[in-house]
Amino acid sequence: MYTIVNNEMFTFVNFQVYMDYNKLYTDFDTIKEKTFYGRYLDVDQLQKSILGLPSQFEIQEIGKSVNGIPIHCAFWGNGKKKVLAWSQMHGNETTTTKALFDFVNYLDQEKSSDFVKQLSSECSLALIFVLNPDGAEAYTRVNANQIDLNRDALDATQPEMKALHQIYKEFTPDLCLNLHGQRTIFSAGMQPNSAVVSFLSPSVNHTRSVTSTRIKSMQLILEMNEMLQNFIPNQVGRYDDAYNPNCTGDYFQGLATPTILFEAGHYPNDYDREETRKLIFMSYIKLFESFMNNAFACIDYKAYLEIPKNQKLFYDFIFRDVFIQNQKYDLAIHYEEVLEGKQIIFEPKLVEVGNLEHSFGHHEVKINEKAMAINGQTLLKIPEINSIIKEIRTENNIFSIKILKK
């Protein structure tokens, strides 16, 4: 079976498997890797889990981090279509890593299924679960040299990026997956819809030319978006495609390898990103289903631009209509993720005081009560809301607020 799209000919495989995504969603608890939960993933446990992957995976050490922690790549499948995926380039972005382990579990549990058999015969996968183990251990975006690896693609000054470059050259992938996590600030477009999952087909130049390579990435993104709309309608975003040659996705896309950026975002009340994890896992399945069958090739890529663009419209909390010295304000609070031991503590921080009518809060409380300013204090005290007591340190304003009953 053949079809012509954008003056290219694509061959569809004769045998196609169609996944039941409602069943995947329902059965996820039986699939997920229960070793990992929440935002912080212990590096020693990650190393143990990678080295203990099922026997059908070939594990290779492809380099070491600045601090000497091994970086491993897991190889699976025997097909001609090659996919290279890397996660935790930013050490504090763990959701896509959890979903990779879930994907491995699925491949193992369902190894006799038509889907896994076909995927193994059509595709070869190279999976890097943790590219930045030093950053993962410290729960930081950067590596041990304080370098953002996602700004080191061009020069490859860091050992972690050198390892990624080397495996790219040796493996010669037909598709790259750049797996990340995004903050709670993002909305999908201008509406009060959190961007639970966002995608990007990276640019290859400053003019953002739509090349054949970008088109393939866009088409695959549209396949995932269509599936996700059944579970998170209007909550899939499109990441900004401004070109930066130092960014990894732009770099590999510029080498004529279709590349897709995944951004795992905030599902309502899911600060552990466990619901998002499920949706990312399902996106992996949909991506490989479409990629191995070439099903994406008949899609009009222009619909990619209809996916709402990410906007920075959300705060974690907004307290509406707080009166300070007879003036009405909105108070915006973001959580800062702080590593204590091996646990992430979400510490609230006051980041904005003013009129925030065009912004949204993942939680919003309308005070509707008078408040009194007490000068000379350095703490903003807010009563218990949703079972969380807040004490927010101010930076630019020296006051506290005492809520008074009417």
N, C-alpha and C positions, 0 to 999 in steps of 0.2 A: 504494500500500500504506500502510495507516495502523495505528497502535497507540496505545492510551491508557496513559500512564504518569504517575502522580502528578497525575491530572486534567488533563493537558496532551495535546494532539494533535500528533504529529510526522509529517511526511511523509518517506518514504524515497524516495531517488532511484531511478529505474527501472533504471539501469545501475550495477552495483557491481563494483568491481575488488577482488580478493582477493590480497594480497601473499604471496609465499613468503619467510618470514623466515629459514628455514634457508639459503636461497640468498643472501639479503642478508648474513647473517653470514659465509658462506663467501667471498663476492665482495667483502668490504669493502675489502680492500687495493687493489682496482682502482677503488674509489669515493673513498677518502679523499683529502683535500687534503694533499699531501706537503710543502707549504711550511711547515707548522706541525707541530711535534713537541714533546712535553714540557710542562712547566708554564709556562715564560715565553714569551710571545708578543711579539715586537718590535713596538712601536707604529708605527714607520715602515713596516714590512712589512705590518702590518694595514691601514694607510691605503692603501697601494699595492694590496693584494689587494681591498679593498672597492671602490675606484675602478675596478679592472680586472675586475669581475664580468662574466659573460656578457651579451650585448646585450639579452636579454629582461628584464633587471633595470633598473629606473629608480632611479638613485642621487640622493638629495637630501641636502643639508646641512641639518640641523634645529637646529643650535646649535653652541656652542663650549664647551669645558671651561673651568675656572678659568684654566688656563695658555694658553688660546687654541687648543687642538687641536680641529679640526673633529669634530663628531659626525654621522655619516651614517646614513641609513635607506635600505634597499633595498626597493623595491616590486616585486611579481611577481604575476601572475595577473589574471583579469578577472571573478571570481565575486562573488556577492552576500554570501557568508559571509566576514567579514573577521577576520583573526587578526593581532594585534600581539605581537611577541616581542622581548625585550631581554636581552642577555647582558652580562657583566662590569660590572654595577652595582657589584660589588666587584672591584677591579682584579686581585686575585690569584686569581680563580676563573675559570680559562680553559677548562676542559674543554667546557663547553656552547658556547663560541665556536668551538672546533675542530670540534665536531659540526655547527654551523650551516654552516661552510664545506663540510663533507662533504655536507650536505643540498643545498647549492647545486650541488655537483658532480653529485649524483644527478639533480637536476632538469634539468641541462644534458645529461648523458650519456644520459638516458632520455627526452628531450623528445618522442620519437615514440611512447612507450609509452602504453598505455591509462590507466595510473595518473596519469601527469603530465598528460596531456590532460584527464582528468576533473578533476583537482585545479585546473588552470588555469581551467576553465570554472565550477567550483563555488565556488572560494575566491580571495580576494585577500589577499596576505601583505605585512606591513610588518615588516622584520627589522632590528633595531639590533644590530650585532655587538659594539660596545664602547660602552657608555653612559658609562663612566668612564675615558677615555683617560689622564688624569693618574695615576690609581691603577694603571692597567695598566702604564704606563711605569715607575713606582716599585715595582711589585708590592706594593701595599698595598690593604687593604680599603677605606680611606677615599679621598676626593678630595683635591685639593691644599689645601683649606681644613681638612683633618682632620675632615671630616664624613662620617658613614656615610649614604650616599644612601638606604639602605633604612630609615632612620629620619627621612627628610625628606619623605615623601609628602604629609603633611597641609599643611605650611606652604610647601613648595617654595621654600626659601631659596637653593638652589644652582642655578647655570645648567644643570647636567646634568639635574636634576629638572624644571626649567622646560621644557626641551626635550622630556622625556618627556610631561609634562602637555599640552604644545601638540600633539604628534603624536596623542595620545590623543583630544583634542577634535576635531581635524581629520579623523582617520581613522575615528572612531567604531567601534571593533572590537566584534565579537561574542564574541571570546575573547582573553584575554591570557595570555601565557606568560612567567613571571618566572624567568629561568634563572640558576642558582647552582651553587656547588660546596661540599661539606661536608668537614669534617676526618676524619681516620682514626679518631677516637674512637668513631664511632657504630656500634652493632650494630642489626640488625633484630630487635627484641624482646630477650628475656632470654637468648637462646641465643648460642653463639659463632659467629655468622654476621655478617660485616661487612655494613653497609648500603651496598651498591654503588651503588644508585640509591634515592633517596627522593623522595616526592611529598607535596604538601599541597594540599588545598582550603581556602584561608584562611577564617577566621571573619569575620563582619560585625558582631559585637557581643560584649560580654563574656560573654554567656550561651551563645555558640557556637551560635546558632540554625541549624537546617538549613533554609535557604531554597531556593527553586527554582534560584537562581543557583549556590549551593554544590552542589546535587544534580548539576547538569550537569558541574561540575568533577569531582566524585567519580566519576561514571559514566565519564568519559573516562580518569581515572586507572586505573579498574578494567580498562579495555580494554588500557592499556599494561602493567599489572601481569600480566595473563593471558599476554601475549606474552612478557614478560621471565622469567616462571617457567620457561619452556622452556630458558633459558640460564643464569640465576642463581637456581635454586630456593632459596627461603627467604632471599634476600638483597635483597629490596625492602622498604624501610621507609616508615613514615608519619610525617611531621614533625609536631612539636607545633603544635596549632592555637590556642594561647592568643592572645587578641585584642590587637593593638596598632594603634591607628588611624594611627600614624606609619609603619607598614610598608606597602610598596608594594602587596603582594598583598591585604592586608586593605582598603586604600583603594580599589582598583579593584573588588574583589569587592563592597564596600559601595556602589559606584555601579551595581550590578546588571549588571556584566560578568563572566561566568564567568572565573575566573582560576586558573591552576595554577602552583604553585611546583615547579620541578625542582631537585633537589640531586644533583649528580654526586659520588659517593663513592669509596671505596677498594676496588678489586678486588685480591685477594691478589697480592702481589709487583709491583703495578702502580703504583709511585709517580709515574710519568710520566702516569698516567691515560689510557693509550692504549686499553686494553681497555674501560674505562668510557666513553671517547669513542664507541666502536663501539655500545655499548648505548644511549647517549643518542641517537645518530643513528637507531637502529632505533626508539626510542621516538617520535621526531619523525614517522617514517613511519607508525607505528601510530596516533598521535594524528590525523594528517591523514586517514588512511584512514577512521577511524571518524567524524570530524567531518564530512567532506564527504558521507558516506552517511547521516548520522544514525543509524548503527548502534548508537551508545552509548545511545540513548533507551530501549531495552527492558531495560536492565540494572537490577537491584535495587541501588540506591545503598547500601543498608545493609551490603552486603559490604565496602564501603570501610573500615568500622571493624574488619574482621577482618585487614586488613594490619597486621603487627606495628609497634608504635610504636617510633620511634628511642629507643635508650638509649645512655648514655655509658659503655660497658663496656670499650672497647678502649684499649690502649697500643700503640705501635709495637714495643717490645721489653719482655719481662718475663724477668728472670733469677730463677729460682726457687731457693729453699733456699740462699741465701747466708748463711754464718755470720759474724757480726760479734761478736767478744768472747763467743763461745759462745752467742749468740742467733741464731735463724734468721729471716731476712727475705726478702721478695721485693723486687726493685728494678725500678721501672717507668721507662721511658724514652720520651719523645716526641721526634720530629724537629721542629726549627724550620726553616722554609723561609727561607733567607737569599739575597738577590740579590747575586751577585758578577759584575760586568760585566753580561752578558746571560744568565747561567746561574744556576739555582737550586741551591744547595748545601743538603743536608739535614744540619743539625747536630744531633747527639743532645744531649738535656738530661735530666738526672735530675729526675723530677717527683714521685716517691713512693717511700718506703721503709716497708715494713710487711707486713701480712698481706693479700695480694691474691687470695685464693682465689676471690672472686666476680667477678674481672676476667679479661680475656683479652688475650693479646698476639698481634699479627700474626706475630711470631716469639717463640718461647719456648725458653729454654735452662734445663735443670735442672742446677745446678752440682754438687751432690752432693760437694762437697769443702770442707774446712775453709778458712776465710779468717782473716786476721789484720788487725786495725785498727792503723794507724799514725797516731797523733795528730799534729796540727800541720800536716797537709798540706791543700791546697785542691783537689786533683784526685782524682777517683775513676777508677782505671785498670782497664779491663776488657780481657781478651785478645781477639785477633782472632776474630771470629765471623761466619760468612757473608761472609768476605773483607773485613770492615769493621773497622778498629781504632777503638775508642771511647775518648775521654778526656772524661769528663763532669764539668763543674764543679758542685759542690754549692752550694746557697744557704743552707740552714738547718743543715746538718750539716758539721762540719769533720773529715773523715777521708778516708782512701783505703783501698782494699781490695786485698790481695795474695792471689791465688788460690794455694793450696798443694796439691801433689799429696798423695794419701793415703799 
